[in-house]
C-alpha cells in the first residue's frame, strides 16, 4: 500500500487528467494497487461504482481473472461450501 503523503500527491495529480482510464494508468504506474485505485475513485463516487470501474478497466485487465476468482471464492466461503474453494 502506498504511503498517505504519496497517495495524496498522486491523487491530486491524477485529478488533473480528464479520462478515468488515464487516471488509473497513472496511479498504477506510480505504485497504486487495485485497492488504492478503488479507494481513490470511491472518493468521487460510490464504492460499488469504483470497484466496477477498476475491475473493468484496461489498466487492470491483466488482473481481472484473478479478481473474479477471488470474488467467487469469497462468495463460496460465505454462502456455499467452504470446501469448494480453490486458489488461483
C-alpha positions in Angstrom: 0.0 0.0 0.0 1.2 3.5 -0.9 2.0 6.0 1.9 -0.5 8.7 2.7 1.7 11.6 1.6 2.4 10.0 -1.8 -1.2 8.9 -2.0 -2.5 12.5 -1.6 0.1 13.9 -4.0 -0.5 11.4 -6.7 -4.3 11.6 -6.3 -4.1 15.3 -6.8 -2.0 14.9 -10.0 -4.5 12.3 -11.3 -7.4 14.6 -10.8 -5.9 16.8 -13.4 -6.4 14.1 -16.0 -9.7 14.1 -18.0 -10.0 10.4 -18.7 -10.6 7.8 -15.9 -8.5 5.2 -17.8 -5.6 7.7 -17.9 -6.0 8.4 -14.2 -5.9 4.6 -13.4 -2.9 4.1 -15.6 -1.0 6.9 -14.0 -1.9 5.8 -10.5 -0.9 2.2 -11.2 2.4 3.3 -12.8 3.2 5.1 -9.6 2.6 2.2 -7.3 -1.1 2.3 -6.6 -2.6 -1.2 -6.0 -6.1 -2.1 -7.2 -7.4 -1.4 -3.7 -5.6 2.0 -3.8 -7.3 2.8 -7.1 -10.7 1.7 -5.8 -10.2 3.9 -2.8 -9.2 6.9 -4.9 -12.2 6.5 -7.2 -14.6 6.0 -4.4 -13.8 9.5 -3.1 -15.9 10.8 -6.0 -18.5 8.0 -6.4 -19.8 5.0 -4.6 -17.6 2.1 -3.5 -19.6 -0.2 -5.8 -19.1 2.0 -8.8 -15.4 2.5 -8.1 -14.9 -1.3 -7.8 -16.8 -1.8 -11.1 -14.8 0.8 -13.0 -11.4 -0.5 -11.7 -12.4 -4.1 -12.4 -13.5 -3.4 -15.9 -10.6 -1.0 -16.8 -8.0 -1.7 -19.4 -5.4 -0.7 -16.8 -6.3 -3.6 -14.6 -7.4 -6.1 -17.3 -4.3 -8.3 -16.5 -5.7 -8.9 -13.0 -9.4 -9.4 -14.0 -9.4 -13.2 -14.0 -7.6 -13.4 -10.6 -10.0 -10.8 -9.1 -13.1 -12.7 -10.4 -11.7 -15.9 -8.9 -11.1 -14.2 -5.6 -14.7 -12.9 -5.5 -16.1 -16.3 -6.5 -14.1 -17.9 -3.6 -15.3 -15.3 -1.2 -18.9 -15.9 -2.2 -18.5 -19.6 -1.8 -16.9 -19.2 1.6 -19.7 -17.1 2.9 -22.6 -18.5 1.0 -21.7 -22.0 -0.1 -19.5 -24.9 0.8 -16.1 -23.6 2.0 -14.6 -27.0 1.0 -15.2 -26.0 -2.7 -12.7 -23.1 -2.5 -9.8 -23.2 -4.9 -6.9 -20.8 -5.0 -6.0 -19.1 -8.3 
